[in-house]
Amino acid sequence: MARELSKLQIAYADFFTGMLDEYGVTSPAKLSKEKKTEFFNRIKKEWPAAKRKVTQEGKLSALDKTRIMEEVIVRKAIRDILKNEM
């Protein structure tokens, strides 16, 4: 049985994946040392505001959680496909 992710875990996964997309990578390990530092500094700076927004919005419905997870899965699949084409 799969463990259900919390609203905050789902939101963070989406936030992190979105940030990876902005940097054009599938993993922070693929960034240069300078870009990796920049990446994590942005995460550290921007996540608290995104987290507040998520916690203030209240609970997500099961349908919303499913849609968010589907989007995360699709983004990962697209990154994997693009990675394999390079």
Number of C-alpha atoms within 10 A of each C-alpha: 3 4 5 9 11 12 18 16 12 17 21 17 14 18 18 19 19 14 18 17 15 10 16 13 15 19 14 18 9 12 17 10 11 8 13 16 13 13 19 14 12 12 15 11 11 12 16 11 10 15 15 11 11 16 13 9 8 9 13 15 10 10 9 12 18 13 12 18 17 12 13 20 14 12 17 15 12 13 18 12 11 11 11 8 7 5
